[in-house]
Amino acid sequence: MAEIAVLMMSKFSNPIWMVRTRCQILADKSVGQQTYNSYLEAIKSIHKEEGIAGFYKGLTASYVGCLEGAIQWVVYEKLKSKYVEDIGFNRENNATQKDQAIKLFAIAAFSKFSAIVLTYPHEVIRTRMREQAVHGIFKYSGLCNTFQQIAAEEGIRSVKWSFIYLLI
């Protein structure tokens, strides 16, 4: 049920994030891109040039980002279950309880880290999908297209492409 709520929130808030991203990306006037002076100006321009659909660019990538919480929860529960099964809890010894709390914290941290590493590329893809057109032509047209173009042009190990590169 929580994932459905997250998906719905992504759908309803995407126009806000689209306008915000468009305002933050540096525009290149030499290729016909517009610099926005306000959010209202960006909203009017996006609506005029791209229609209502323009406000939903990057939505599919946002849906991928919704998986982060699910991945974190599954990894955490699996590791915690394994830990409890192998070690068990000893509620009588305070030092042991502190050790157990530290181990559970480490499991939670590892779970979050794993989820971030697996889902981070969606952030790059979503931002690229929200870029302005160059000479009236949008470079990216969808989630898979954007993924393929970034991988082909910058390589899978590109710093801009994936958080995983930072780990290698």
N, C-alpha and C positions, 0 to 999 in steps of 0.2 A: 504494500500500500504506500509506503514511503517513497519508493521509486516512482510510482505514478504521480505523486505530488511533486516530486523533483522535475519530472518531465513536463508537467503542466506549468510549473513555475518557469522553466526554461522557455517554453513557448510564449508565455505572456510577457516575460521580461526581455526577450531577445531584441525587440525594437529599441529599447532603452540602451542596451549594450552595443547594438549596431551603431547608433548615433554617437555614442561615447567613443567607440573605437575609430569611427570615421573622423571625428574631431581630433583625435590624438595622433593619427597617422600623418606623417609629413607629406604634403601634397607637392607634386612636381608640375608647376604651371606650364612648363615647356611641352608637356604631353597632354595638356587639356584637363588637368586635375584642378579642383577648386579648393582653396583654403577657406575654411569656415570661420566666421567671426563669432558665432554663437550656436547654441544647440538648435534654436528655432530656425536659423538659416540652414543648418544641416538637414533638419527634418523636412523643410520645404523643398530643398534641392533633391534629396533622395526620393521624396514622393513624386516630384515633377519628372525626374529623369528615369526612375526605376519602378515607380508605382508601389503599391502596398507590398508586393513580393520583395522589394528592395530592403525592407525592414527585417526580413527573415533570413537574410544571408548568414550563413554560419550556424543555422539552427541544428542541422544534422550533426555537426561537430560538437555542439553543446550537448546533444543527446549522448554522445560518446563520453563526454565528461561526467555525465550522471552515473556512469559505471564506477567511478572512483570510490564512492561510498560503499557500493556493493562488494567490490573487490576487497576493500579494507576489512569489511565485516567478515567475509568468508575466510580470508587469510587469518585474521585474528582468532576466530572461533576454532578453526582447525588447529592452529598452533597452541591455543590455550587448552583445548581438549587433550591434545597430545601431552602437554606439560602436566596437566592434572592427572592423567592416566599413568604416566611414567613416574612422577614424583609424588603426587598427592599433596594434600594440604595438612599442615600440622598447626592447629590453632592454639596449642598450649605453650609454644616457645616464641617469645616476642622477637628474638633475633631471627628466628626462622621466618616469622611473619614478615619481617622487614625484607629479608632476602626474597621471599615469594613476591612481595609487592614490587620490588625492583625487577624481578624477572618478568612479571606481568606487564610492567611498564615497557620493558625492552620488547616484549612480544607486540604490544600495541604500537610502539614506534616503528618497528620493522614492518608491521602490517600497513601502516600509513605510508611509509617510504615506498613499499612495493606498489601500492596503488598509484602513487604519484608517478613513479617511473613508468608504469604501464600506460597511464592515461595522459601524460604531459604532452605528447605530440598533438593532441587535439587542440591545444591552445594555439599552437603555431598555425595549424590548418584553419581554424576558425578565424583568426586574424587575417590570414591571407584571403579567405573567402570574402571578407568585408572590405577589401581594398577598393579604391575608386578605379574606374575604367581608364585606360590609356588610349588616347585618341578615339574615345567612344567604344572601345572593346574591352570587355572584362577578361582578364587572363585566366581566372579560375571559375569553373562552372558547377562544381559539386564536390562532395567529400572525396570520392575516389579519384576524380580528376586532379584535385588539389594535391592529394597525397602523392600521386604518380609524378606530377610536375615537380614538386619540391624534391622528391627522391632523385629524379632524373637530373635536375639542374644543380642541386646542391649536394647530393649524396646523402645517404642514410646517416652518415656520421657527422653531418654538419652540426655545428653548435646551435645554429638557428633551428635545426630540425628536431633535435631530441635531447632531452635531459640526460639520457643514457650516456651520451658522449662525455659528459662531465665526469662520469664514473670511470671511464677507461683511461 
